[in-house]
Amino acid sequence: MGWIYLVVAGILEIGWPVGLKMAQTPSTRWSGIAIAIFFMALSGAFLWLAQKTIPMGTAYAVWTGIGAAGTFMFGVLVYGDPTTAMRYAGIFLIIAGVVTLKLA
């Protein structure tokens, strides 16, 4: 169950940078801040649950890895963030590291 909590926490981790991005626009400033706080709290709660059965260092690395890769992809798909082969290689290396931690 810990790994399910951790994956959910990682996916929720994508929400708070999106909220902060929304907060950069005056018309969505306060809703963006509220979204960021909501996702921070929910993601942290699921990380807390996951750490009951998963070592702290592994859980944190996986959590941030999912969040980083997911936020990167969201930014590319929704906000038109720049893409290069090197940026994709970096995300691949993050994912490879997360997989290695899971297998170790």
C-alpha positions as CSV (number, residue, x, y, z in Angstrom):
1,M,0.0,0.0,0.0
2,G,2.9,2.3,0.7
3,W,3.9,2.4,-3.0
4,I,0.4,3.3,-4.0
5,Y,0.4,6.2,-1.5
6,L,3.8,7.2,-2.9
7,V,2.7,7.3,-6.5
8,V,-0.4,9.3,-5.6
9,A,1.8,11.7,-3.6
10,G,4.1,12.1,-6.6
11,I,1.2,12.8,-8.9
12,L,-0.3,15.3,-6.5
13,E,3.2,16.9,-6.3
14,I,2.6,18.1,-9.9
15,G,-0.3,20.3,-8.7
16,W,1.5,22.8,-6.6
17,P,3.9,24.1,-9.2
18,V,0.9,24.4,-11.6
19,G,-0.9,26.4,-8.9
20,L,2.1,28.7,-8.6
21,K,2.3,29.1,-12.3
22,M,-1.4,30.1,-12.3
23,A,-0.7,32.6,-9.5
24,Q,1.5,34.5,-11.9
25,T,-1.5,35.8,-13.8
26,P,-3.4,38.5,-11.9
27,S,-6.9,37.1,-12.8
28,T,-6.0,33.7,-11.2
29,R,-3.6,34.8,-8.5
30,W,-5.6,33.8,-5.5
31,S,-7.1,30.7,-6.9
32,G,-3.6,29.6,-8.1
33,I,-2.2,30.1,-4.6
34,A,-5.1,28.2,-3.1
35,I,-4.5,25.3,-5.5
36,A,-0.8,25.3,-4.7
37,I,-1.5,25.1,-1.0
38,F,-4.1,22.4,-1.4
39,F,-1.8,20.2,-3.5
40,M,1.2,20.8,-1.2
41,A,-0.9,19.6,1.8
42,L,-2.4,16.6,0.1
43,S,0.9,15.5,-1.5
44,G,2.6,15.8,1.8
45,A,-0.1,13.8,3.6
46,F,0.3,10.9,1.1
47,L,4.1,11.1,1.4
48,W,3.7,10.8,5.1
49,L,1.5,7.7,4.7
50,A,4.0,6.2,2.2
51,Q,7.0,6.7,4.6
52,K,5.4,4.4,7.2
53,T,6.6,1.4,5.0
54,I,9.1,2.9,2.6
55,P,12.5,4.2,3.7
56,M,12.6,8.0,3.9
57,G,15.3,8.6,1.3
58,T,13.7,6.3,-1.2
59,A,10.3,7.8,-0.7
60,Y,11.6,11.3,-1.0
61,A,13.5,10.6,-4.2
62,V,10.6,8.8,-5.8
63,W,8.2,11.6,-4.8
64,T,10.3,14.4,-6.2
65,G,11.2,12.3,-9.3
66,I,7.5,11.8,-10.2
67,G,6.8,15.4,-9.4
68,A,9.7,16.7,-11.5
69,A,9.0,14.5,-14.5
70,G,5.3,15.2,-14.3
71,T,5.7,18.9,-13.9
72,F,8.1,18.9,-16.9
73,M,5.6,17.1,-19.1
74,F,2.7,19.3,-17.9
75,G,4.7,22.4,-18.7
76,V,5.6,21.1,-22.2
77,L,2.0,20.0,-23.0
78,V,0.0,22.8,-21.4
79,Y,2.3,25.9,-21.2
80,G,4.5,25.3,-24.2
81,D,7.7,25.1,-22.2
82,P,10.8,24.5,-24.4
83,T,11.9,21.1,-25.2
84,T,15.3,19.8,-26.3
85,A,16.9,16.4,-26.5
86,M,19.0,17.3,-23.4
87,R,15.9,18.2,-21.3
88,Y,14.3,14.9,-22.3
89,A,17.5,13.1,-21.5
90,G,17.6,14.7,-18.0
91,I,14.0,13.6,-17.3
92,F,14.9,10.1,-18.6
93,L,17.8,10.0,-16.1
94,I,15.5,11.1,-13.2
95,I,13.0,8.3,-14.1
96,A,15.8,5.8,-14.5
97,G,17.1,6.7,-11.0
98,V,13.6,6.3,-9.5
99,V,13.2,2.9,-11.1
100,T,16.6,1.9,-9.8
101,L,15.6,2.9,-6.3
102,K,12.4,0.9,-6.6
103,L,14.3,-2.2,-7.7
104,A,17.1,-1.9,-5.1
